[in-house]
Amino acid sequence: MDRSLPAPDSDQLLEELLESLLADFEFWFRRGLQLLELAPDALLPPSEQRRLTTALTSALAELAAARALRRASPCPMALDMDAMVPWHQLMLRVWSLSSLLRQAGVGLVEPEGSAPSLPSEGGNGARGA
């Protein structure tokens, strides 16, 4: 087995892919906070709104910490998949909230910037709720 160091361009690829993933998580967590402002109490009880707000705020802080640690590292650094599983689950909760709001007829403000639609809506990306 070859245990040589990865090629320099693989470091660049890791950085680009991971930063893109972290940017998507950040987009969805911020979008979730926006959606919560639109959620009527009848659709999502205040206690659940508070729990989701806390989870999203904590996840944003965790993302900032992960980015800071990666920037401080003298060499490229990946993130453990187990660390990202809760973020992915939280992102799914935001997608579910978006779906609930749309089904309830709540007018959603489109997110700022270019945001492709969800895969289930026929787009190529994971944004657009």
N, C-alpha and C positions, 0 to 999 in steps of 0.2 A: 504494500500500500504506500502510495506517495504521500508523504507528510510535509511537502514543501508549502511555503507560504502562498496564500491566494494571490492571484495576479492583481496588480493595482487597479485595473478596471473593474474587478469584482468588488473591490471596496466602494467604488463609485456607484455601482449598481445597487449594492446593499443600502447605501445611503439614500439613493433616490427612491427606491421602493419603500423603504421604511418611513421616510419622511412623507411620502405620498399617503401611506396608510395612516400615519399619525394625523396628517392634515384632514383626512376623511373623518376620523374619529372626532377631531375637534369641531369640524363643520357640523356633524350630527348632534354633538352634545350642545353646541350653541343653538342649533335649530330646535332641539328639544326644549330648551329654556324659552325660546320664542313661542313655541306651540303651547307650552303650559300657560302662558299669559292669555291665550285664546280659549282655553278649556273651561267650559261652564261646569259649575259644581255638580250639576245633575249628570254630567257625562263622566266626570272624574272627581270623586270626593276630595275635599280639601286635604284630608290626611294623606291620601295617595299622591296628590299634587306636591305636598311638602316632601314626602319620601323621594319622589322622583327628582324634585329640585335639588335636594341634598345629594342624591346619587350623581346627578349631572355635574354639580359644582365640584364634588370630590373627584370625579373622573377628569375634569378639566385641570384640576391641581395636579393629579397624578401624571397626566400627559405633560404638563409643564416641567415636572420633576424629571420625567424620563428624558425629555429633550435636553434639559440642563445637564443631566448625567452623561448623555451621549456626547454633547458638545465638550464637556470637560475631559472626556477620555482621550488619551493620546493616540488611540488607534480605533478603527471602526468597531462599533459595538452593536450587536443585535439585541432584541428584546425577547424574553422567554415567552413562548406561546401561551403558557398558563397565566402569565400576567395580563395578556390581552383578551383572554376569554371573557372576563367580566365586562370589558369595554364593548366587546361584540354583542353580548347579551343586552347591555344598556342601549346600544344602537338599535337593536331589534325592538326594544320597548318604545323608542322614539318613533320608529316606523309604524308600530301598532297605534301609537297615539295619533299620528298623522292620519292613519286610515280611519280611526274612530271619528276624528274631527271632520274628515271629508264626508263620511257616511251620515253624520249628524247635520251636514249642510253648513258647517262653520266655514266662513270665507277665510282662506289661508293666504297670507301675504307670501308672495314668492320670495325665496331666499336671495340675498344679494349675490352678485357674481354669476358666472355661468354654472349652472347646476343641471347636469343631465338627469333624465328621469330614472326612476327605480327600474330594475330589470323587469319586474312584473308589468310595468307600464310600457314596455317595448323599447326602452332606452338601453344604452350600452353601459351606463355608469350606475352608481349606487346613490346618486343624489336626486332630489326633485320632490321630496315630500313636503 
